[in-house]
């Protein structure tokens, strides 16, 4: 159990005086382009609580954006990473390799969907993983075009900005972007013109038609999609959409890439979100929840595709850092020992029940969606489906003031997303939801 007391406590204004002092120092020396959701400075964190420098304890419904799924100071992560720190911090796997990297690749081969032979390459961040998946797919297919989807988010590097659909704050003023990237519709059930029941079939037909006509299937190296779209608003593609796109890719020799950076590692109640409809990707990208808060990412996939890149073509100085690899092994150990898939399903049950009760009373809650501990509500203007980003910001602000950290997202900025640590206590989860319900009612 975490050493941080698992109780909400608000003893100063949020942010408090010490956080405000640190914020002044930050403003003087940290680049203005680096934002923060809430300028409270963390002193320690664990379980479902973040404690700030003023002694406030906030219920954590963010997990560092789905990173600290096992908690921010999980025993197995700390134990394994500390032991590795004492042995060596770095050699660079491309200079002299070490067992931890191999062990992580073995674990990924075991855990990711499909019975085929798999290999992995390790990197530092989700954007790096996606970028390398594109490199690998291009090397394997000898093609160039990459297809992505409306509302998708894939990172902040030049190539992954091109893959990302949302302009502000991710792309605005940062172009020109990498070429040969094509965007097609996604099955966004809540906003599909003919209704969610028709969405999967119609959206997949539209997407396939656009790829075939505008790009040419024979030119496509990779199709990349988040099985649950994260930054775009926790959109679950309508049933039938992912299998249809995956089948189209298979029929046309296109590498199908599941971007599971936010949705992976028990977050949706399965090891990976694509398992929900039995989709087996050719390549899968992971990061965020993989290593209990240490920087690590991976591309895992069919051995023959992963081996397409020439020796020396993949890598990076820090990729698969030994301390991060130790953290990943501790994180996976924790997920198995505590059955965090079951915990995520229970979190979904509690959250959806509580949020449905809020929706009955408040007509600004247009949609409740997501799976496991990846749940969102889309806020709209009363009696319409018009996005309501003002209400969303107001609800988030009220939650923060009351000691509950929530995140917003969505192409229209009107989605509240909930990513609690999978180890959060149910009493704390319900207390946080009490605050969310009060905040929505007050708005």
N, C-alpha and C positions, 0 to 999 in steps of 0.2 A: 504494500500500500504506500501511497505517496507520503513523504514527510510534511508536505504542505497541508495544513488543516483543510478538510473538504467542506468549507462553509463560506457562503457569501458574506462579505463584510464591507460596508461603505463607511469610512471614518472621516473622509475629507470630501470636498468637491472633486469631481472627476473631470480633468486631471487635477491632482493635488499639488501643493506648493513645491515639493521636491521634483515632481515630474515637470512642473513649469520651469524650474531652474534648469533642468537638463534640456528641456526643449529650447531654451534660449541659447545654450551652448551648441546644441545641434544646429540651430538656424545659422549660427556663425560659421560652421565648418562642414556641414553635410550639404551636398548638392540639392538644390530646390526641387529637382525632378524626381527625387526619391520621396514618395508619399508615405503616409501612415494612416490606417483606418482610425486609430484612437491614440493620441500622444500620451499614453500612460507608460512609464518606463518600468519594465519587468525586473523584479528582484529575484523571484524564483517561481517555478511552476511545476505542477504535477497533478495527476488524476484529472479532475475536471475544473481545476482552479488555476488562475494566474494571479500572483500576488505582486503588487507594484511597490515602488520605493517608498510610498507614503503609508504602506500597511493596508491598503485596500485589497480585498480579495474579490476578483471578478469570476463569475461562472463563464467558462470558456466554451462558446459555441462556434469556434473557428478553427481550433487545432493548427494554428499557423498555416491556414489554407490546406487542410486535410493532410498535414505532415505528421503531427504528433498523435497518430491514431492510438498508439499504445501508451499515451501519456508523455509528458515533456521530460520525464526523468525516470523512465521505466528501469526497473532493477537490472534486467538482463542486458539492456542496451548499455547502461552505465558500467556494469561489471565487465562485459566483454570489451567495450571500447577502452576502459581504463587499463585493462591487462595489455591490450595492444599498444596503447600509448607508452607503457613502460618498456616494451620490447623495441619498437621503432615506429616513427611517425610516417615515414615515406622512404621508398627507394625508387619509385616510378616503375610500374609493372612492365613497361616497355624496355627497361634497363635490366633489372633483376626481379623476376616475378616472385609471388608469395602465395601461400595456400589459401588465404582468406578470399581472394578474388575468385579462385577456382571454386571454392565452397559456395559462394554467392551464385555463381553461374550454374552449379549443380542444383541449388535450391530453386532457381528460376525455371530450370528445365523440368523439375518435378511439379511445380505449382501452376505454371501457365497452361492454358487449355490445349488439348490435342495430345495424341499418343505418338506423334512423329518424333524423329530425332531432332533435338534443338541445340542451338548454341547461343551464347550471349556475348555482348561487349558492354563494358561499363564506362559510364561518363559521370559528369558532375551535376547536371541540371536537366529538367524536363525538356527545355528548348534544345539542348545539345543532343538529347536522345532522339527527338523528332528529326532534327537536321541530319543526324547520322542514319536514321531509317531511310530518309530520302536518298542519301548517298548510296546506301546498300541496294535499295530498289533499282536505282539507275544503273548501278554496276551489273546487277543481275539481269535486268530486262534489256539493257542497251537502248532504253527509251528515255525521254526527258520530261514529259508532262506529268504534273501532279494535280490530282483532283481533291478539293476540300469542300466544306459545306457551310451554308449560311449559319450564323451564330457560333461558329467554331472558334476555339482559342488554342493556339499551339506554341506560343512563346514570344520572346522579345528580340531575338537575333534578327538579322536582315531577312534570312529565308523564312523564319517562323513568323515574323511580322507579315510577310506576304501571305502566309497560310492562314493567319488570323483574320476574322471578318470585321472586328470592331475597330473603328477609326480612333475615337478618343477613349482612353488616353494612350492607346498602344502604338498607333501608327502616325498620328497627326504630325506633320512636319518632318518626318524621318526618312522619307523616300529619296531616290527611287528604290523600288523593291525588286527582289529576285524575279526573273521572268519564268514563263511556262508554268504558272499556277492558275487553276481554273476553279471557280466556285459554283456550286449547284445547290438546289433547294434541299432542305432537310424536313423530316416529318415532325413538325411542331404541332402536335394535336390540338392544343388549346386555341391556336390561332389559324388552324387550317380552314379554308373557306367552306368546304362541304362537310365539316365536322370531323371529330377524332376517329369515328368508326371507318371513314373512308381514307384516312390520312396515309397509313402505311403503304397501301397499294398505289394510291395516286402519286404520292411524293416520290416513291422509288421509280415509278414509270417516268415521271418528269425528269428526275435526275439522270436516269439511264439514257433517255432521249437526248438530253442536252449534251451529255458526254459523247454520245455516238455522233451527233450532228456537228457540234461545235469544236470538238477536240479530235475525235477519231479514236476509238478504243485501242487501235494498234499503236498509238503514240503515247499511251498512258503508262508510266512506270509504276505509279502508286496511287491508291485511293486511301486517304487518311481521315478517320473519324473518331471522335470521342463517343464510346457507347452510351454514356450519359454526358451531354454537353455541359461543361462546367461553367466557365465565365459567361457563356451566352445565356445562362438562366436555368441551369439544372434541367435542361430539356431531355426527357426520355423519348427517343425516337419512337413513333407509334409502332405497334407490333407489326412484324412482317417487313419493316423497312431494312433493318440491318441484314437479315438473311438474304434479301433480294439483291442488295448491293454487293454483299460478299460473293454470291453466286455469279453475278455479272463479272466481277473481278476474276473469279476462277475460270469462267468460260473464255475470257479474253487475255489470259496470261498476265494479268495485272496483279501486283503485290498489294494485298489488302492489309492495311496497318490499323490496328486498334490503339488509339492514344488513351491509355489507362492511367495517365499520370495522376489525375485527381480521383478517378473512380476505382483504382486498384487497391489490392491488399486489404480485403475484408470490408472496405468502406460501404459497399452496397449490399452486404450480407452474403456475398460470394467472394471467392478470392479475386475474381475479375468480373466486371460488369457484363462483358460480352457473353459470359456463360449463361446468362438469363434466357437467351433464345438459342443456345447451342452453337453460337458462331465461333469458329476456330480461325483466328487470324493467322496470316502468314508471318507477320511481325507484330510484336506488341511492345509499346514503349511504356516504361515505368519510371517513377521518381517519387516525390512527395512522401507517401507513407512507407517507403521501402526501408528506411534506416533509422526510424525513431527520432528524426530531427537532424541527423548528420547528412551532409550533401552527397548524394549518390543517385545515379540514374542508370537505366539499362535499356538496351534493345535486345529482345529475345525473339528467336524465330527459327523457321525451318533451316536446318543445317546447310542445305545446298544454297539457300539464299544468303545466309549470313557469311558463307565462305566465298561469296562472289567478289568481294573487295580484295584487292591485292595486299600482300603483307606490307605493313607500315601505313596502309591507307586509312586505318581506323586507329583512334587513340587520343592522347592528350596527356599532358604532364601529370595531372591529378586524377585522371579517370580511374575509378576503382581504388581510391585511396585506402590503405589498409585499416585505418581507424574507422572510416565510414563502412567498410565491408564488415568489420566486427560488429558495428552497430546494427547493420542489416541482419546479421545472423541472430543477434539478440532480439530484434524486433520480430522476426519470423518465429523464433522460439516462443515469444510472448503470445503472438497471435494464435499459435497452435495450442499452447498450454491453457489459455483462458477461453478458447473457442470464441474468438472475437467475431466470427461470422454470425454466430447465434446472438451475441450481444448487439450487433448492428441491426439484426432483424427485430430484436426487442425494442431498441431505440425507435425504429420505424413505427412499430405498433403504438408505442406511447405517444410519439410526436404527431402522427397522423390523426389519432383519436382526439388529442387535445386541440389540434389546429382545426379539425373539422367542426368542433364545438364553437370555436372563434368565428369560423366562416358563416355559421348559421346566424350569428348575431351581427356580423359586420360585412356589409356587401362590397366593401373595397377589397376583400380577399377573393380574387377572381379564380385562382387555381392553386391547388395543393398538389405537389408532385415530388417524385424522387423515390429512391429505394435505400433501405438500410439507414445508415447515419449520414445520408446525403439527401436532405429534404429541403424543399423550398416552397415559399408562397409567392405568387405573383399578385401585386397590388394594382388595382385599376380604379378608375373614377366610377363613382356610384352609378349603377344601372347600365354600365357600358363595359367594353373590353379595352377602352383607351388606357394606355400605360399611365401610372401615377407615381412618377419618380419622387415627387415632392413628399407624398405620404410615406414612401419607403425611407427616405432620408430622415424624416421626422420620427418614425418608429425606431430606426436604428439609434438615433440620438437619445431618445427616451430610455431605451434599453441600456445604453452605455452609462447614462447618468445614474441608473439604478443598479449598476454593477453586473450587467450581463453583456459580454462581448458578442456581437453579431456582425455578420458581413453582408454586404449587398452585392448584387451582380445583375446580369441581364443586358442584352443589347440595348434595351430602352431604360436601363437603370432602375427598374421597378420590381426587382426580385430580392427578397430577403432569403439568404441561404444559411442553412444550419449544418455545421460540420463538427458536432461535439466529438471529443475523444471517445473511442469505443469503450474505454474503461471508466467512463463517468458513472457515478452512482445514480440510481434511479430517483432518489430523493432530490438530488441536485438538479437532475434533468427536469423534474417536475417544477422545482422552484424557478428555474430559468424560464420555463414555459409560462408560469404564472406572470412573470415580468413581461414577457412578449405579449401575452394576451391583454394585460393592462395597457401596454403601450399602444397596441392596435386600437383598443376601445377608446383611448384618450384622443387618438388622431381622427 
